[in-house]
Amino acid sequence: MHETRSAGPAGAQQDWIDGYHNCESVSIAQGVGARQCESFAPGEGGGYLGECTPSQLWEDAKFRELDRMGLPQVWLDVARDIGYDAFMTMWRRLDSAIELRSEAESMIEVKLRRYASFQRYQRNRFIETLVSMGCSSQEIRARVRTNIGEELSLHHIRRLVKQLRTTVNQP
């Protein structure tokens, strides 16, 4: 059973009091301290934010702030992926790099190679290792297919092997 008090001026928050802790019967002056009565609040809390922990609410508020300031969606996604603090560290680092600033110094112009170039680099290091182990072009092709899931022609592998051997033999 709940007892509702009338709202104050301009729609102020309404107070409700659990019927078991009714302060009306106590002859203490009404006010903030008077609502507490002589009994204790229930241990389970108010329940109005039970689905979120304070840290979750704080994290959500930080990401909402980035969204409200107009950060592009890709950067919001990056921030959620790596975490707010790591994102802010990265952002400060990029901002401090003078060479990345736009002409008007109002933007950071980030140039980052495509992820596919990293994958290609890793594949080529794998092929380089296989070459150093003495694997044939056909063995390399089979291992690249099995381990990386990439289908390379024998011509392409031979060209990479030739390029790798000339790079390794240079002083």
Secondary structure in CASP SS format (residue, H / E / C, confidence):
PFRMAT SS
TARGET T0000
AUTHOR 0000-0000-0000
METHOD secondary structure of the structure
MODEL  1
M C 1.00
H E 1.00
E E 1.00
T E 1.00
R C 1.00
S C 1.00
A C 1.00
G C 1.00
P H 1.00
A H 1.00
G H 1.00
A C 1.00
Q C 1.00
Q C 1.00
D C 1.00
W E 1.00
I E 1.00
D E 1.00
G H 1.00
Y H 1.00
H H 1.00
N C 1.00
C C 1.00
E C 1.00
S C 1.00
V C 1.00
S C 1.00
I C 1.00
A C 1.00
Q C 1.00
G C 1.00
V C 1.00
G H 1.00
A H 1.00
R H 1.00
Q H 1.00
C C 1.00
E C 1.00
S C 1.00
F C 1.00
A C 1.00
P C 1.00
G C 1.00
E C 1.00
G C 1.00
G C 1.00
G C 1.00
Y C 1.00
L C 1.00
G C 1.00
E C 1.00
C C 1.00
T C 1.00
P H 1.00
S H 1.00
Q H 1.00
L H 1.00
W H 1.00
E H 1.00
D H 1.00
A H 1.00
K H 1.00
F H 1.00
R H 1.00
E H 1.00
L H 1.00
D H 1.00
R H 1.00
M C 1.00
G C 1.00
L C 1.00
P C 1.00
Q H 1.00
V H 1.00
W H 1.00
L H 1.00
D H 1.00
V H 1.00
A H 1.00
R H 1.00
D H 1.00
I H 1.00
G C 1.00
Y H 1.00
D H 1.00
A H 1.00
F H 1.00
M H 1.00
T H 1.00
M H 1.00
W H 1.00
R H 1.00
R H 1.00
L H 1.00
D H 1.00
S H 1.00
A C 1.00
I H 1.00
E H 1.00
L H 1.00
R E 1.00
S C 1.00
E C 1.00
A C 1.00
E C 1.00
S C 1.00
M C 1.00
I E 1.00
E C 1.00
V C 1.00
K C 1.00
L C 1.00
R C 1.00
R C 1.00
Y H 1.00
A H 1.00
S H 1.00
F H 1.00
Q H 1.00
R H 1.00
Y H 1.00
Q H 1.00
R H 1.00
N H 1.00
R H 1.00
F H 1.00
I H 1.00
E H 1.00
T H 1.00
L H 1.00
V H 1.00
S H 1.00
M C 1.00
G C 1.00
C C 1.00
S C 1.00
S H 1.00
Q H 1.00
E H 1.00
I H 1.00
R H 1.00
A H 1.00
R H 1.00
V H 1.00
R H 1.00
T H 1.00
N H 1.00
I C 1.00
G C 1.00
E C 1.00
E C 1.00
L C 1.00
S C 1.00
L H 1.00
H H 1.00
H H 1.00
I H 1.00
R H 1.00
R H 1.00
L H 1.00
V H 1.00
K H 1.00
Q H 1.00
L H 1.00
R H 1.00
T H 1.00
T H 1.00
V H 1.00
N H 1.00
Q C 1.00
P C 1.00
END
